[in-house]
Amino acid sequence: MIISEEKFTHLYGERSGTTCFMRSFSDSPHQAEVLFRLDRLGKRLGGLAVMVIGCSTGQEVYSYALMCEANGFKDYTTEGCDVNSTAITCAHKGACHLNWEGPDVFDTFAIPKELYRIEGKAPDESRDFRKVTIADHVRAHTQFFQHDISLEPLPKTYDVVACNNTLPQPQRGERDAAVQNVVSAVKPEGFIISNHGYLFPKYIVQKHFLR
Ligand SMILES: C[S@@+](CC[C@H](N)C(=O)[O-])C[C@H]1O[C@@H](n2cnc3c(N)ncnc32)[C@H](O)[C@@H]1O
């Protein structure tokens, strides 16, 4: 759905989107196997560049960095962009919180405890909301910037482009342009990780989607 500038300011001024740690991998654990455990990309590439489009407050970006560290990647960058500047400010600060994924998610993916810290007392509610601090040397591999993927392509290309739960939201630009801009962000041999496969042309799904 295309929306006016006024409606856009209203929507995106208030809303930062909701996300959680290990978002891509919890929904589809085999993606983690392919990307990290079998060292498929690590063997092939000198460095690994990851982009999360629609990163919200940054948990997915930090998750990729934690997975890279836990699986022995040294030369990697994990970046995130979002149309919402408030979300990007939170992501930059590393002001992430646990959400519905819960604190065990790091153990599930064998993330060493020295790479993150969970502060505060566990609440009783279903959403956790405790603060998570990522180790500085891991954060040093991350970057965040504001960008609207429905209006402009990204300035560089990546080995892995994740775009989950983002494109079906109301957009300022055409949905087809947004899809094309996601595609143009991936390197020729790279992967797209997205739960919006139905929006992409079939040949892109066959060539770039993990299955
Ligand atoms: C529901 S959240 C999902 C966050 C995360 N990707 C996940 O799956 O948990 C959607 C995010 O996409 C962002 N977004 C929506 N349209 C976008 C666009 N055209 N360009 C960049 N970010 C966008 C929103 O601001 C919001 O933070």
The ligand as an SDF file (V2000), in Angstrom:
LIG
                    3D

 27 29  0  0  0  0  0  0  0  0999 V2000
    7.7150   -5.4050   11.9170 C   0  0  0  0  0  0  0  0  0  0  0  0
    9.2940   -4.6560   11.9100 S   0  0  0  0  0  0  0  0  0  0  0  0
   10.2750   -6.0960   11.5760 C   0  0  0  0  0  0  0  0  0  0  0  0
   11.6760   -5.9720   12.0720 C   0  0  0  0  0  0  0  0  0  0  0  0
   12.5680   -7.1750   11.7760 C   0  0  0  0  0  0  0  0  0  0  0  0
   12.9830   -7.2080   10.3960 N   0  0  0  0  0  0  0  0  0  0  0  0
   11.9370   -8.4720   12.1690 C   0  0  0  0  0  0  0  0  0  0  0  0
   11.5340   -9.2510   11.3120 O   0  0  0  0  0  0  0  0  0  0  0  0
   11.8140   -8.7190   13.3660 O   0  0  0  0  0  0  0  0  0  0  0  0
    9.3450   -3.8410   10.3260 C   0  0  0  0  0  0  0  0  0  0  0  0
   10.3960   -2.7850   10.2210 C   0  0  0  0  0  0  0  0  0  0  0  0
   10.5530   -2.4660    8.8400 O   0  0  0  0  0  0  0  0  0  0  0  0
   10.7370   -1.0720    8.7310 C   0  0  0  0  0  0  0  0  0  0  0  0
   10.3890   -0.6980    7.3430 N   0  0  0  0  0  0  0  0  0  0  0  0
    9.1800   -0.7350    6.7440 C   0  0  0  0  0  0  0  0  0  0  0  0
    9.2670   -0.3020    5.4850 N   0  0  0  0  0  0  0  0  0  0  0  0
   10.5600   -0.0040    5.2570 C   0  0  0  0  0  0  0  0  0  0  0  0
   11.2700    0.5170    4.1360 C   0  0  0  0  0  0  0  0  0  0  0  0
   10.6460    0.8240    3.0050 N   0  0  0  0  0  0  0  0  0  0  0  0
   12.6030    0.7120    4.2360 N   0  0  0  0  0  0  0  0  0  0  0  0
   13.2460    0.4270    5.3990 C   0  0  0  0  0  0  0  0  0  0  0  0
   12.6220   -0.0370    6.5070 N   0  0  0  0  0  0  0  0  0  0  0  0
   11.2950   -0.2620    6.4420 C   0  0  0  0  0  0  0  0  0  0  0  0
    9.8240   -0.5060    9.8060 C   0  0  0  0  0  0  0  0  0  0  0  0
   10.1890    0.8090   10.1800 O   0  0  0  0  0  0  0  0  0  0  0  0
   10.0160   -1.5050   10.9410 C   0  0  0  0  0  0  0  0  0  0  0  0
   11.0540   -1.1340   11.8150 O   0  0  0  0  0  0  0  0  0  0  0  0
  1  2  1  0
  2  3  1  0
  2 10  1  0
  3  4  1  0
  4  5  1  0
  5  6  1  0
  5  7  1  0
  7  8  2  0
  7  9  1  0
 10 11  1  0
 11 12  1  0
 11 26  1  0
 12 13  1  0
 13 14  1  0
 13 24  1  0
 14 15  1  0
 14 23  1  0
 15 16  2  0
 16 17  1  0
 17 18  1  0
 17 23  2  0
 18 19  1  0
 18 20  2  0
 20 21  1  0
 21 22  2  0
 22 23  1  0
 24 25  1  0
 24 26  1  0
 26 27  1  0
M  CHG  2   2   1   9  -1
M  END
$$$$
